[in-house]
């Protein structure tokens, strides 16, 4: 049974979502402010955190920032509809995905299951090596030049997908489905933000060549 933490100050909505998620078979813990949510997230090991942006005591961004200093638990941000800035900031700070309020109950469950499915799939493949990068999928750990990379779950999945298709262009549509578990929609920059974050965390190659090539409007290539 997957363990979820829902951090939302709207107690009525939180209780309704709690009932929905428990009916779907999830073990749910509720927190109603940012400070409480952060304490729960750091003190326990959850499979996924659903984190509202607008929270008392600590807002969702601050919770995410402090969480990412210590843990890489997958985070689904809950944002106000149409607030693109919140979405971009959340993704830049290491959120795995976002969902705009108000949302359809089934879409929420689908997003949760997609993230959890991605986590489960990490255990299927053995350890992989490519040049100066090694990926231990059972531990969800990537190393480059003997240093552990501080990757989120989504960044790890993206790195793994790119390396598995080394030298080949993998389309944005394919990556979106494989990594984020959803179809690529117009104006959705989630994948681009995750890739940008991944690039920042990868050390430069000794020969100075880029690791990832962007094929404008089509996809990406992990360069051999």
Buried (B, 14 or more C-beta within 10 A) or exposed (E): EBBBBBBBBBEEBBEEBBEBBEEBEBEBBBBBBBBBBBBBBBEEEBBBBBBBBBBEBBBBBBBBBBBBEEBBBBBBBBBBEEBEEBBBBBBBBBBBBBBBBEBEEEEBBBBBBBBBEBBEEBEEEEEBEBBBBBBBBEEBBBBBEEEEBEBBBBBBBBBBBBBBBEEEBBEBEBBBBBBBBBEBEEEBEBBBBBBEBBEEBBEEBEEEEEBBEBEEEEBBBBBE
